[in-house]
Amino acid sequence: MARSLTERLPEILVQSGCVAPDVMEKARGEQREKGGSIVHILVEKGYVPEKALMTAIAEEMSVPPIDLTKFKPAAEVLELISRQIAGAYQVVPLGRLGRALSVAMVDPFDVVAIDNLRLITGFEIQPAVCSAKEFREALENYYSPKANMEHLLRDAEMPRVELTRRESDQEINLDELLERTGEVSIIKIVNLILVQAIKDRASDVHIEPFEKELRLRYRVDGILYDSASPPKHMQAAIVSRIKIMSNLDIAERRLPQDGRFRVKVHGREIDLRISIIPFMHGEGVVMRILDKQAILLSMEELGFDLDMLKIFEKV
């Protein structure tokens, strides 16, 4: 049924007046030449208004259209589908009910994506249709390091992170330190910064002091993203905490210092190189994260076309 709908979509769009016959023929020619979904070609080339396309698809498939600008999925729902998978299949998780997961899709005709999402999540997939523009905005808003940090800052439960210093054979358990009154907020914030950086596969973390604010940024895939930042009055305490973890001199504030430490998260050991740099408005911190497992990508994440991936796996 889904395959017949895909085949009938060009005819449906022409009959509804969304696309002129000559424009549809041009789009189908591009599809035959380059492959891909007719929906993606029509939207990316600007051959059809997105809202009109959404309406036609929703009516034909009896699926609801969704306005992602007015929707905010819960953090636990977003965790069911990674940013990489969401970007590859142009899908955003909306909510779950029992064993069913509602998702917004640019192309709900993509039965391969639906089948793969069912395998990845373990849920039955209930598609809704969204525009490509709203999807791109939602992908950035929902999955950016800034958004993830805001979720974590509101979360009282901390992931378990164990800090070890191989150089001195001294082991520090951050969970035990969290119980100390007076240090809880600072330790939690630093812990959050580290966990979020590792979760987003950031290569660098920058903590930059300004006159009236503290700026926190993550470098992900070569691009620096702003994140929810701790308040300015915690600046000195946060830097001191990082110095302690790096075995640096907390009393020295006028000279640069370099250190290192290693953290263990979910059984993975990750090395961090720390640079403390004096600025006009206090000390800044740059943390370089060396996560060997972060560079290991699955076959789906390498960028294969799905048909080509099947051929490659068969070979």
ABEGO torsion letter per residue (X at the ends): XAAAAAAAAAAAAAAAGABBAAAAAAAAAAAAAAEEBAAAAAAAAGABBAAAAAAAAAAAAGBBBBBAAABBBBAAAAAABBAAAAAAAGBBBABBBEABBBBBBABAABAAAAAAAAAAAGBBBBBBBBBAAAAAAAAAAAABAAAAAAAAAABABBBBBBBBBAAAGBBBBAAAAAABBGAAAAAAAAAAAAAAAAAAGBABBBBBBBAABBBBBBBBGGBBBBBBBBBAAAAAAAAAAAAAAAGBBAABAABBBBBBBBBBBGGBBBBBBBBBBBBAAEBBBBBBBBBAAAABBBAAAAGBBAAAAAAAAAX
